[in-house]
Amino acid sequence: MLLVLSLIGIGLILRFARRSVSVALAVMLVLTLAVVDVAAAVNASYRYLPTLGVALGLGGADDIRDAYADRARGRVPENGLVVSATLPGTRSGFAAREAIAYLPPAWFGVDRPELPVLVLLHGTPGGPGDWADGGRATSTLDAFAAQHGGLAPVVVMPDVNGDFIGDTECVDSPGGDAETYLTADVPRAVQQQFSTRPPGTQWAIAGFSEGGMCALLLTLRHPGTFGTFGDFSGLLGPRAGETDEGVPATVAQYFGGSQREFAAHDPATLLGSRRFPGTGGWFEVGGTDTDSAAAATRLAPSARQAGIETCLVVLDGLGHSFEAWSAALRDSLPWMAARLGLVPPNPAATAKCRPPPS
């Protein structure tokens, strides 16, 4: 509707415009409004930005000073802090946008512990801030920290795609070496900048949509980097599209036509050919999210058979939206934190976890 109105407005401008600059301004205006209209449609579909305040909610210099002032007074801040972070593609050459990081209250303590890490991946279209915005990650993490004396993982939300409409599927391809970036550059930069535990059993990775598939894939291909994954509404594997169809296009676009390379990045193939002792995986998906639900119900049993500690949660009545993904983070966070060694296991907190059928 907004685009239609903008076109009408531009028609009026062009009718009365007498100078070429007016025409140029008119074209710029219609393009801007068209982008806004598309963004509004995406936002309405996925519920990205519930409020402007959430969209602009990064911590600034004052927030950082307040957190360190609390530390100087011998106490941790009441809440964690969300900040921007530059994670350069030193090895991969990947042109990443600024990342987002959540630093829990305990990170600002006088005796700062070496904290584990949770990496949260966005989907496409989207960007690093989506988890903090539509995914309500900050409130979920603050609530968890409040229940555990300020403890929570350091949570890093890196760029997966390079731009809003990019789609790397988290593999090294002509679109950029995203896999190398996420498994080499990001861990190195995060550990250096935030003094965290090293990659391995105390690093987890989770994501929604494309990011959910990526979390599963990167854990299977790099189990020495990530010991736990959360696959929220991911597809069966890398796909050049929004469904589980289109394997030939995927092979051509991402793997240079190589079936062998595609198989090396296919979760079902990896789960059927190897075992992953000590790894944990949480699959959560909306019950009306057809392709993603089919993928989860197929992959979760395979993960269990491959030696992965596996949970499967299907959310009745929910689809491919942030309502499902924010619920998935709330549901899985206590379980992931226990696997990261941050808190003791609590069966009551993981009541939704159900092992998939064998």
C-alpha positions in Angstrom: 0.0 0.0 0.0 2.8 2.4 0.9 4.5 1.7 -2.4 1.3 2.4 -4.3 0.8 5.8 -2.5 4.5 6.7 -3.2 4.0 6.0 -6.9 1.0 8.3 -7.0 2.9 11.0 -5.1 5.8 10.7 -7.6 3.4 11.0 -10.5 2.2 14.3 -9.1 5.7 15.5 -8.5 6.7 14.7 -12.1 3.6 16.4 -13.5 4.4 19.7 -11.9 8.2 19.4 -11.9 9.9 21.8 -14.4 13.6 21.0 -13.7 15.6 17.9 -14.1 16.6 18.1 -10.4 13.0 17.6 -9.5 12.9 14.4 -11.5 16.1 13.1 -9.9 14.7 13.9 -6.4 11.4 12.2 -7.4 13.3 9.0 -8.5 15.3 9.0 -5.3 12.1 9.4 -3.2 10.3 6.5 -4.9 13.3 4.2 -4.5 13.6 5.1 -0.8 9.9 4.6 -0.2 10.0 1.3 -2.1 12.8 0.1 0.1 10.8 1.2 3.2 7.8 -0.7 1.9 9.8 -3.9 1.4 11.3 -3.5 4.8 7.9 -2.9 6.4 6.6 -6.1 4.7 9.6 -8.1 6.0 9.1 -6.6 9.5 5.4 -7.5 9.4 6.1 -11.1 8.3 8.9 -11.8 10.8 8.1 -9.2 13.5 11.7 -7.9 13.5 11.4 -4.6 15.4 8.6 -4.4 18.0 9.7 -0.8 19.0 12.0 1.9 17.8 13.7 1.8 21.2 14.5 -1.9 20.7 15.9 -1.2 17.3 18.3 1.4 18.7 19.1 -0.4 22.0 22.9 -0.7 21.8 24.7 0.3 24.9 26.7 3.6 24.7 29.6 5.1 26.5 27.5 6.0 29.5 26.2 2.5 29.9 29.8 1.2 29.8 31.0 3.8 32.3 28.0 2.8 34.6 28.9 -0.9 34.4 32.5 -0.2 35.3 31.4 2.1 38.1 29.4 -0.7 39.6 32.5 -2.9 39.3 34.6 -0.3 41.1 32.1 -0.3 43.9 32.5 -4.0 44.3 29.3 -5.1 42.7 28.1 -6.3 39.3 25.6 -4.4 37.2 22.0 -5.3 37.5 21.8 -6.2 33.8 24.1 -7.1 31.0 25.2 -4.7 28.3 24.7 -5.0 24.5 27.6 -3.5 22.5 28.8 -3.4 18.9 31.9 -5.4 18.1 34.3 -5.4 15.1 35.2 -9.0 14.3 37.5 -8.7 11.2 37.8 -11.4 8.5 41.5 -11.7 9.0 41.9 -15.1 7.6 38.8 -15.4 5.5 38.7 -12.0 3.9 34.9 -12.0 4.6 33.5 -8.5 4.5 31.4 -8.7 7.6 29.2 -6.0 9.1 29.6 -5.0 12.7 28.7 -7.7 15.2 26.6 -7.4 18.3 27.8 -8.8 21.7 26.0 -9.3 25.0 28.3 -9.0 28.0 26.6 -10.5 31.1 26.7 -8.7 34.5 29.4 -11.1 35.7 31.7 -10.0 32.9 32.0 -6.7 34.8 32.8 -8.2 38.1 36.0 -7.4 40.0 37.2 -11.0 39.6 36.0 -11.5 36.1 35.6 -15.2 35.3 36.5 -16.7 32.0 33.0 -17.1 30.6 31.8 -19.6 27.9 30.4 -18.3 24.6 27.2 -18.6 22.8 27.2 -17.5 19.2 23.8 -16.5 17.8 23.3 -16.5 14.0 20.7 -14.5 12.1 18.9 -15.5 8.9 18.2 -13.9 5.5 17.1 -11.2 5.0 18.6 -9.8 8.2 21.6 -8.8 10.2 23.5 -9.2 13.4 21.1 -7.1 15.5 18.1 -9.4 14.7 18.5 -11.5 17.8 18.7 -8.5 20.1 15.7 -7.0 18.3 12.9 -9.4 17.3 14.6 -12.3 19.1 14.4 -10.5 22.4 17.7 -12.1 23.3 18.8 -9.4 25.7 15.7 -9.8 28.0 16.1 -13.5 27.9 19.8 -13.4 28.9 19.2 -10.7 31.6 16.5 -12.9 33.1 18.8 -15.9 33.1 21.6 -13.9 34.6 19.3 -12.5 37.4 18.6 -16.1 38.4 22.3 -17.1 38.5 24.1 -14.3 40.3 24.9 -12.4 37.2 26.2 -15.4 35.3 25.4 -15.9 31.6 27.5 -16.7 28.6 29.1 -14.0 26.6 26.8 -14.0 23.6 28.1 -12.9 20.2 25.9 -12.2 17.2 28.2 -12.0 14.1 27.3 -11.2 10.5 26.5 -14.3 8.4 25.8 -12.8 5.0 27.7 -9.6 4.5 24.5 -7.5 3.7 20.8 -7.5 4.5 19.7 -9.7 1.5 22.9 -11.8 1.2 22.7 -15.6 1.6 26.0 -17.4 2.1 24.5 -20.5 3.8 27.6 -20.3 6.0 29.8 -22.0 3.5 32.9 -20.9 1.6 31.7 -20.0 -1.8 31.9 -17.2 -4.5 29.6 -15.2 -2.2 32.4 -15.1 0.5 34.2 -17.4 2.8 31.6 -17.3 5.5 32.5 -20.8 7.0 36.1 -19.8 7.5 35.0 -16.5 9.0 32.6 -18.0 11.5 34.9 -20.9 12.6 38.3 -19.2 12.5 38.1 -15.4 12.5 35.1 -15.0 14.9 36.4 -17.3 17.6 39.9 -15.8 17.5 38.5 -12.2 17.7 36.0 -13.0 20.4 38.5 -14.7 22.7 40.9 -11.9 22.3 38.4 -9.0 22.8 36.3 -10.5 25.6 38.7 -12.8 27.4 36.4 -15.8 27.1 37.0 -19.5 27.4 38.7 -21.0 24.3 36.6 -22.6 21.5 35.6 -26.2 22.2 33.2 -27.8 24.6 32.5 -24.4 26.2 31.4 -22.8 23.0 27.8 -23.2 21.7 26.3 -21.9 18.5 22.6 -21.4 17.7 20.5 -19.6 15.1 17.1 -19.2 13.4 16.1 -20.1 9.9 19.3 -20.0 7.7 21.3 -19.4 11.0 19.7 -22.6 12.5 20.9 -24.7 9.7 24.3 -23.0 9.9 24.6 -23.8 13.6 24.0 -27.5 13.0 26.3 -27.6 9.9 29.2 -25.7 11.5 29.1 -27.9 14.6 29.1 -31.1 12.5 32.0 -29.8 10.4 33.9 -28.2 13.3 33.2 -30.2 16.5 36.4 -29.0 18.0 35.1 -25.4 17.8 31.5 -25.9 19.0 30.3 -28.6 21.4 26.7 -27.6 21.4 24.2 -26.3 18.8 20.7 -25.0 18.6 18.9 -25.4 15.3 15.8 -23.2 15.4 13.7 -23.6 12.2 16.6 -24.6 9.9 16.2 -26.5 6.7 17.8 -29.8 5.9 21.0 -28.1 4.7 22.4 -25.4 2.5 19.8 -24.4 0.0 19.6 -21.8 -2.8 16.1 -20.9 -1.8 13.6 -21.0 1.1 12.5 -24.7 0.9 14.2 -28.0 1.0 13.9 -28.3 -2.7 16.4 -26.9 -5.2 19.5 -29.2 -4.6 20.8 -28.9 -8.2 20.7 -25.1 -7.9 22.4 -25.2 -4.6 25.2 -27.5 -5.9 25.8 -25.1 -8.8 25.6 -21.8 -6.8 27.5 -22.7 -3.7 29.7 -25.7 -4.6 30.9 -25.1 -8.1 28.8 -28.0 -9.4 30.6 -30.5 -7.1 28.3 -33.1 -5.6 31.2 -34.2 -3.4 31.4 -30.8 -1.8 27.7 -30.6 -1.4 27.7 -34.0 0.4 30.5 -32.7 2.6 28.2 -29.9 3.7 25.0 -32.0 3.9 24.0 -32.5 7.6 22.1 -35.8 6.8 25.2 -37.2 5.1 27.5 -36.1 7.9 25.2 -37.6 10.6 25.0 -40.8 8.7 28.7 -41.3 8.2 30.3 -40.1 11.5 29.7 -40.1 15.3 29.8 -37.0 17.5 30.4 -38.1 21.1 30.1 -35.3 23.6 28.1 -33.0 21.3 24.7 -31.7 22.1 21.9 -30.4 19.9 18.6 -28.7 20.5 16.1 -28.6 17.6 13.1 -26.3 18.0 10.5 -25.4 15.4 7.0 -24.1 14.9 4.5 -26.8 14.1 3.1 -24.9 11.1 6.5 -24.2 9.7 6.2 -26.9 7.1 9.7 -27.4 5.6 11.6 -26.6 8.8 9.4 -28.9 10.8 10.0 -31.7 8.3 13.8 -31.0 8.5 13.8 -31.1 12.3 11.8 -34.3 12.6 14.2 -35.9 10.1 17.5 -34.7 11.4 16.9 -34.9 15.1 16.6 -38.7 15.2 19.7 -39.0 13.0 21.6 -36.7 15.4 20.7 -39.0 18.3 21.8 -42.0 16.4 25.1 -40.3 15.7 25.8 -40.0 19.5 24.6 -36.4 20.0 22.6 -35.6 23.1 19.5 -34.4 21.3 16.4 -32.5 22.2 13.4 -31.9 19.9 10.7 -29.3 20.6 7.7 -28.6 18.3 5.8 -25.4 19.1 2.1 -26.0 18.3 0.5 -23.2 16.3 3.7 -21.3 15.6 5.3 -20.7 12.2 8.5 -19.3 10.8 8.7 -16.2 13.0 10.5 -14.5 15.9 7.7 -15.7 18.2 9.0 -19.2 17.7 12.7 -18.2 17.8 12.6 -16.1 20.9 10.7 -19.0 22.6 13.4 -21.4 21.4 16.2 -19.4 23.0 14.3 -19.2 26.3 13.6 -22.9 26.2 17.1 -24.0 25.3 19.3 -21.5 27.2 19.3 -23.3 30.6 20.2 -26.6 28.9 23.0 -24.9 26.8 24.3 -23.1 29.9 24.6 -26.4 31.7 26.4 -28.0 28.8 28.8 -25.0 28.8 29.6 -25.7 32.4 28.2 -22.4 33.5 25.5 -23.7 35.8 24.6 -27.2 37.2 22.0 -29.2 35.1 18.5 -28.5 36.2 15.9 -31.1 34.9 13.0 -28.8 35.8 14.4 -26.0 33.6 14.6 -28.3 30.6 11.2 -29.9 30.9 10.4 -29.2 27.2 13.4 -31.2 26.1 12.3 -34.5 24.5 14.6 -37.0 22.9 13.5 -37.7 19.3 12.4 -41.2 18.3 15.3 -43.5 17.4 
